[in-house]
């Protein structure tokens, strides 16, 4: 999606579609009378009658009049412009992106003046347009055969603005980077497990490393055995596919210090093992690597924007299968940290692979840790499908994270982790820890188990089991993988880079 900048004029627009924001009070829009004149004064009447909707996220299409070079006008309702915030604007443009896809538009022009009735600068609008349109036009390239329908993509966006190109293009470029990274994460989540194996995920990470000059390391079964990664190896025991521990290092400062560790759960398919999932619950488990996708997406943004912050990404990837060699309830395993674990539930495998990944991230120099995982159904019971659950051991670190989440509009809710919770995680007659203390407080126990390996390192756990996939179309995209936390993780690193530079 390329961008061009054209002076604020409604003349000489050659795009397929002109996008116009319609606030509740159009008198706030400078130059609205010029647009109304294009429609011989009829536009104001259409808005009053509701033929052109002004309600937020309502869209109306109108054919362009003879004498104009653009083909159609897409009116995007903004509602009360006094309450319109950055997240609302992102969603408005995402909705416009969905409309453009239906219209099979290859080019669009955005009349920036119609979106500035709130407190937005032209650069804010350029960023929101790139991010929103990019997210809204996303579609997964599936595996259907025989379709002769031409696939049309939005290839060019023109911003109509009085601001300088040197201001608009960089802002649009950052928004496009964010959208592209989220969409690639969505692709990963939507890819079937027989195609996206642990090895294929490592190959994808290797391409990122090559493209952005990241340090890269990948450990297979032999290397894991040598190091004593008994937790991830136990989960992998039942599989014919080799496990992979994937490590990417971005060096944003001269010295390898003050390092942020991003740790992702990469279970490419989860049967539950001998604690077998139901026939309905097992469907969709190709998406159990949503945490890995979030980390890889964030690393793409980091590679593009080059913040002054060191980052190590560690992804533990395998599938969780059943066979004569698969691990079982009552097994005792020894993790990379040396801590022993009594396995009470083989479907609580994500916390096991994260245990070794978190330990490896610490050994790689991580001074801060964020682990991201589709970990528990309990987070859905507690918070629903639209909220990411969080745990932390560091108030200050979590405050910075919440600031990042606020900027990206990704809702996060913190749950408590008490000393009593920790005692239950440590309760075992035969080992240091057990991996499933009970069904009550499921999300807390799952994340708290990972926290046993973070120990005193400032740490945030994110359970995205509800938010990583959508069962139907939503404000920012279609059914399927959402790419949740990609933008927030990257923004967190950027904020921490700013704090370090103060």
C-alpha positions in Angstrom: 0.0 0.0 0.0 1.8 3.1 -1.3 1.0 6.6 -0.2 1.1 9.9 -2.1 0.3 13.4 -0.8 -1.8 15.9 -2.7 -2.8 19.5 -1.7 -6.1 19.8 0.0 -8.4 20.0 -3.0 -11.3 18.1 -4.3 -10.1 18.6 -7.9 -7.8 16.3 -9.8 -8.5 13.2 -7.7 -8.0 10.1 -9.8 -8.5 7.4 -7.1 -11.2 4.8 -7.4 -12.9 6.0 -4.1 -12.8 9.3 -2.2 -13.2 8.7 1.6 -14.9 11.5 3.5 -15.5 11.6 7.2 -19.0 12.7 8.3 -19.1 14.1 11.8 -22.4 14.9 13.6 -21.7 18.6 13.0 -20.4 19.1 9.5 -20.0 22.9 10.1 -16.8 22.0 12.0 -15.2 20.8 8.8 -13.3 23.4 7.0 -14.2 23.3 3.3 -17.4 21.3 3.7 -19.2 23.8 1.5 -16.9 22.9 -1.4 -17.9 19.2 -1.1 -21.6 20.1 -0.8 -21.2 22.1 -3.9 -20.0 19.1 -5.8 -23.4 17.5 -5.2 -25.3 20.8 -6.0 -26.1 21.4 -2.3 -27.9 18.0 -1.9 -25.3 16.5 0.5 -26.6 18.4 3.5 -30.1 17.2 2.9 -28.9 13.6 2.5 -27.2 13.8 5.9 -30.3 15.2 7.5 -32.5 12.5 6.0 -30.1 9.7 6.9 -29.3 8.7 3.3 -25.7 9.6 4.2 -25.1 8.3 7.7 -23.1 10.3 10.3 -23.3 7.7 13.1 -19.9 6.3 14.1 -18.8 3.4 12.0 -21.7 3.8 9.6 -20.9 3.9 5.9 -22.6 5.2 2.8 -21.6 4.9 -0.8 -22.5 7.4 -3.4 -21.5 7.4 -7.1 -19.4 10.3 -8.1 -21.0 13.0 -10.2 -20.1 13.7 -13.8 -17.1 15.9 -14.1 -15.2 14.4 -11.2 -12.3 12.0 -11.8 -12.9 9.7 -8.8 -15.5 7.0 -9.3 -17.3 6.8 -6.0 -17.5 8.5 -2.6 -17.4 6.5 0.6 -18.8 8.5 3.5 -17.6 7.3 6.9 -19.7 8.3 9.9 -17.7 9.8 12.8 -20.5 10.5 15.2 -19.9 13.1 17.9 -16.5 14.5 16.9 -16.0 15.8 20.5 -15.8 12.2 21.8 -13.8 10.8 18.9 -10.5 9.4 20.1 -7.5 7.7 18.4 -8.9 4.2 18.8 -12.3 5.3 17.4 -10.5 6.8 14.4 -8.5 3.6 13.8 -11.7 1.6 13.8 -13.4 4.1 11.4 -10.7 3.6 8.9 -10.7 -0.2 9.4 -14.4 -0.2 8.6 -13.7 1.9 5.6 -11.1 -0.7 4.6 -13.7 -3.4 4.7 -16.0 -1.3 2.5 -13.1 -0.7 0.0 -12.5 -4.5 -0.2 -16.2 -5.0 -1.0 -16.0 -2.3 -3.6 -12.8 -3.9 -5.1 -11.0 -0.6 -4.9 -7.4 -0.5 -5.8 -6.9 3.1 -4.9 -8.4 5.6 -2.5 -8.1 9.2 -1.5 -8.6 10.4 2.0 -9.9 14.0 2.5 -8.0 14.7 5.7 -9.9 17.9 6.5 -13.1 15.9 7.1 -11.4 13.9 9.9 -9.8 16.9 11.7 -13.0 18.1 13.4 -11.7 16.4 16.6 -8.2 17.1 18.1 -6.3 15.3 15.4 -3.3 16.6 13.5 -2.9 15.6 9.8 -0.1 13.3 10.9 -2.4 11.5 13.3 -4.9 11.0 10.5 -2.2 9.7 8.2 -1.1 7.1 10.8 -4.7 6.0 11.6 -5.6 5.8 7.9 -2.6 3.5 7.1 -3.1 1.3 10.2 -6.9 1.1 9.9 -7.1 0.6 6.2 -4.4 -2.0 6.3 -6.1 -3.9 9.1 -9.6 -3.5 7.6 -8.6 -4.8 4.1 -7.0 -7.9 5.4 -8.1 -11.3 4.2 -6.4 -14.7 4.6 -5.4 -16.3 1.4 -7.1 -19.7 1.9 -6.6 -23.0 0.1 -9.8 -23.1 -2.0 -9.4 -24.1 -5.6 -11.3 -23.3 -8.8 -12.2 -19.6 -8.1 -11.8 -17.3 -11.1 -12.6 -14.2 -9.1 -9.9 -11.6 -9.4 -8.3 -10.7 -6.1 -8.2 -6.9 -5.8 -6.0 -5.2 -3.2 -5.8 -1.6 -2.1 -2.5 -0.5 -3.6 -2.4 3.3 -3.3 -3.7 5.8 -0.9 -3.6 9.6 -1.5 -3.8 11.9 1.5 -5.5 15.3 0.6 -3.9 17.7 3.1 -2.2 21.1 3.5 0.5 19.5 5.6 3.9 18.8 4.1 4.8 15.5 2.5 7.7 15.2 5.0 5.2 15.1 7.8 2.6 12.9 6.3 4.6 10.2 4.6 6.6 9.1 7.7 3.4 8.9 9.8 1.6 6.9 7.2 4.7 4.6 6.9 4.6 3.8 10.6 0.9 3.0 10.5 1.5 0.8 7.5 4.3 -1.1 9.3 2.0 -1.7 12.3 -0.8 -3.0 10.1 1.5 -5.2 7.9 3.0 -6.8 11.0 -0.4 -7.6 12.6 -1.6 -9.1 9.3 1.4 -11.3 9.1 0.7 -12.5 12.6 -2.9 -13.2 11.5 -1.6 -15.3 8.7 0.5 -17.3 11.0 -2.5 -18.0 13.4 -4.8 -18.9 10.4 -2.3 -21.3 8.9 -3.1 -25.0 9.5 -0.8 -27.0 11.8 0.2 -29.5 9.2 1.7 -26.5 7.2 2.9 -24.3 10.0 5.1 -26.8 11.9 7.7 -25.8 14.5 10.3 -26.1 11.8 8.3 -23.9 9.4 7.9 -21.3 12.2 11.7 -21.3 12.7 12.2 -20.8 9.0 9.9 -17.8 9.1 11.8 -16.4 12.0 15.1 -17.0 10.1 13.7 -14.9 7.2 12.9 -12.0 9.7 16.4 -12.3 11.1 17.9 -12.1 7.6 15.7 -9.2 6.6 16.4 -7.1 9.7 19.9 -8.2 10.7 18.7 -9.8 14.0 20.9 -12.3 15.8 19.3 -15.7 15.3 19.5 -19.0 17.0 17.4 -22.1 16.8 17.6 -25.2 19.0 16.4 -28.6 18.0 15.8 -31.7 20.1 19.4 -32.6 20.4 20.4 -29.2 21.6 17.5 -29.1 24.1 18.5 -32.5 25.5 22.1 -31.3 25.9 20.9 -28.2 27.8 18.3 -30.1 29.9 15.1 -28.5 28.6 12.9 -31.2 30.0 9.7 -29.2 30.0 9.5 -28.5 26.3 10.9 -31.9 25.5 8.2 -33.6 27.6 5.4 -31.8 25.6 7.1 -32.8 22.3 7.5 -36.5 23.3 4.4 -37.7 21.5 5.2 -35.9 18.2 6.9 -36.9 15.0 7.7 -33.2 14.5 10.9 -31.9 16.0 10.5 -29.1 18.6 12.2 -25.7 18.0 13.3 -23.0 20.5 13.6 -19.9 18.3 15.7 -16.9 19.5 15.9 -13.5 17.8 18.1 -10.7 19.2 17.7 -7.1 18.2 20.6 -4.9 19.4 19.3 -1.3 19.7 22.2 0.0 21.8 25.9 -0.4 21.8 26.0 -2.6 24.9 23.8 -5.7 25.4 22.2 -4.4 28.6 18.7 -3.3 29.8 17.2 -6.1 27.6 13.5 -6.6 27.1 12.6 -10.3 26.7 9.5 -11.2 24.6 8.5 -14.8 25.1 5.9 -16.6 23.0 4.0 -19.8 23.3 4.3 -21.6 19.9 2.1 -24.7 20.1 1.4 -25.4 16.5 -1.4 -27.8 17.3 -2.7 -28.9 20.7 -4.7 -32.1 21.1 -4.4 -31.8 24.9 -2.3 -35.0 25.0 -3.7 -37.7 27.2 -5.8 -35.1 28.9 -7.6 -35.1 25.5 -9.7 -32.2 24.4 -13.3 -32.7 23.3 -14.2 -33.2 19.6 -15.4 -29.6 19.5 -12.8 -28.1 21.8 -10.0 -29.5 19.6 -11.1 -27.6 16.5 -9.2 -24.4 16.1 -6.1 -25.5 18.0 -4.0 -24.6 15.1 -4.2 -21.1 16.7 -2.5 -22.2 19.9 0.7 -20.4 18.7 -1.0 -17.0 18.9 1.6 -15.9 21.4 4.5 -16.8 19.1 2.7 -14.9 16.3 2.4 -11.8 18.5 6.1 -11.9 19.3 7.1 -12.4 15.7 4.8 -9.6 14.6 6.3 -7.2 17.2 9.8 -8.1 16.1 8.9 -7.1 12.5 7.8 -3.7 13.7 11.0 -3.4 15.9 13.1 -4.4 12.9 11.4 -1.7 10.7 11.4 1.2 13.3 14.8 0.4 15.0 14.1 1.7 18.6 17.1 2.3 20.9 16.3 -0.7 23.0 17.7 -4.2 23.2 15.2 -7.0 22.7 15.5 -10.8 22.8 12.6 -12.8 21.5 12.3 -16.5 22.6 9.6 -18.8 21.1 9.1 -22.3 22.3 7.4 -24.3 19.5 6.1 -27.8 19.2 2.8 -29.6 18.8 1.2 -31.6 21.7 0.3 -35.0 20.4 -0.7 -38.5 21.6 1.4 -41.6 20.9 3.1 -44.4 22.8 5.9 -42.1 23.8 3.8 -39.1 24.8 4.1 -37.7 28.3 1.4 -38.6 30.8 -0.3 -37.3 33.9 1.7 -38.3 37.0 5.0 -37.8 35.1 7.7 -35.8 36.8 10.0 -33.7 34.5 13.0 -31.5 35.1 13.0 -28.0 33.5 15.9 -26.0 32.2 15.9 -24.1 35.5 16.4 -27.3 37.4 13.0 -27.0 39.0 11.0 -30.3 38.9 7.4 -30.4 37.8 4.6 -32.9 38.5 2.4 -33.2 35.5 -1.2 -33.4 36.5 -2.7 -32.2 33.2 -1.0 -32.8 29.8 -3.4 -30.1 28.4 -1.6 -27.6 30.6 1.3 -27.8 28.2 1.7 -24.2 27.3 3.0 -23.2 30.7 5.6 -26.0 30.5 7.1 -24.8 27.2 7.0 -21.2 28.5 8.9 -22.3 31.6 12.0 -23.3 29.6 11.6 -20.4 27.2 11.5 -17.8 30.1 14.5 -19.4 31.6 16.4 -19.3 28.3 15.4 -15.6 27.8 16.9 -14.8 31.3 20.1 -16.7 30.4 20.2 -14.7 27.2 20.3 -11.5 29.2 16.6 -10.4 29.6 16.2 -7.8 32.3 12.4 -7.6 31.7 10.1 -10.3 30.6 6.7 -10.4 28.8 5.3 -13.8 28.0 2.3 -14.0 25.6 0.2 -17.2 25.3 -3.1 -18.6 24.4 -2.8 -20.3 27.8 -6.2 -21.0 29.4 -9.9 -21.2 28.9 -10.1 -19.7 32.3 -9.3 -16.2 31.0 -12.3 -16.5 28.8 -14.6 -17.5 31.7 -13.2 -14.6 33.7 -13.0 -11.8 31.1 -14.8 -12.9 27.9 -13.4 -13.0 24.4 -12.6 -9.3 24.1 -10.1 -8.8 27.0 -6.6 -10.0 27.5 -5.8 -11.1 31.0 -2.6 -10.1 32.7 -0.4 -10.9 35.7 2.7 -9.1 36.9 5.3 -8.9 39.7 6.3 -5.3 38.8 4.0 -2.3 39.3 6.2 0.2 37.4 6.8 -2.2 34.4 3.1 -2.9 34.2 2.2 0.8 34.2 4.4 1.4 31.2 2.8 -1.6 29.5 -0.7 -0.2 30.2 0.3 3.0 28.6 1.3 1.1 25.5 -2.0 -0.9 25.5 -3.9 2.4 25.8 -2.1 3.8 22.8 -3.0 0.8 20.7 -6.5 0.3 22.0 -5.9 -3.3 23.1 -7.8 -3.9 26.3 -5.9 -5.6 29.1 -7.2 -6.4 32.6 -4.9 -7.4 35.4 -5.8 -10.3 37.8 -4.2 -10.8 41.2 -1.5 -13.4 42.0 -1.4 -14.0 45.7 0.9 -15.9 48.0 -1.8 -18.4 48.5 -2.0 -19.0 44.7 1.8 -19.5 44.7 1.5 -22.1 47.5 -1.0 -24.1 45.5 1.3 -24.0 42.4 4.2 -25.3 44.6 2.1 -28.0 46.2 3.3 -31.5 45.2 4.3 -34.6 47.1 6.9 -35.5 44.5 8.2 -32.3 42.8 8.9 -28.6 43.3 5.8 -27.5 41.3 2.6 -29.0 39.9 1.3 -27.8 36.5 -2.4 -27.8 37.3 -3.5 -26.8 40.9 -7.2 -26.8 40.0 -10.0 -25.5 37.7 -10.8 -22.5 40.0 -8.6 -19.5 39.2 -7.4 -21.3 36.1 -5.9 -18.2 34.4 -4.1 -17.2 37.6 -2.6 -20.6 38.2 -1.5 -20.9 34.6 0.2 -17.6 34.5 1.5 -17.9 38.0 3.2 -21.1 37.1 5.2 -19.2 34.4 6.0 -16.6 37.1 7.8 -19.2 39.1 10.5 -19.2 36.4 10.5 -15.4 35.9 11.3 -15.2 39.7 12.5 -11.7 40.6 12.9 -10.5 37.0 10.2 -7.8 36.3 7.6 -9.8 34.5 4.2 -9.5 32.8 2.1 -12.5 31.7 -0.5 -12.0 29.0 -3.2 -14.6 28.4 -4.6 -14.1 24.9 -6.7 -17.3 24.7 -9.9 -15.2 24.2 -8.4 -12.3 22.1 -6.1 -14.1 19.7 -8.9 -15.4 17.5 -12.3 -14.0 16.5 -15.3 -16.2 15.8 -16.8 -13.5 13.6 -15.9 -10.2 11.9 -14.9 -7.5 14.3 -14.1 -3.8 14.2 -10.5 -4.2 13.0 -10.8 -7.3 10.8 -12.5 -10.5 9.7 -13.1 -13.8 11.5 -9.9 -15.7 12.4 -6.6 -14.6 13.9 -6.6 -11.1 15.2 -2.8 -10.5 15.7 -3.6 -9.2 19.2 -0.7 -7.8 21.2 1.6 -7.3 18.2 1.1 -3.5 18.3 1.2 -3.3 22.1 4.4 -5.2 22.5 6.1 -3.1 19.8 4.8 0.1 21.4 6.0 -1.1 24.9 9.5 -1.4 23.5 9.3 2.0 22.0 8.1 3.6 25.2 10.9 1.9 27.2 13.4 3.2 24.6 12.1 6.7 25.2 12.3 6.2 29.0 15.9 5.0 28.7 16.8 8.1 26.6 15.5 10.6 29.1 
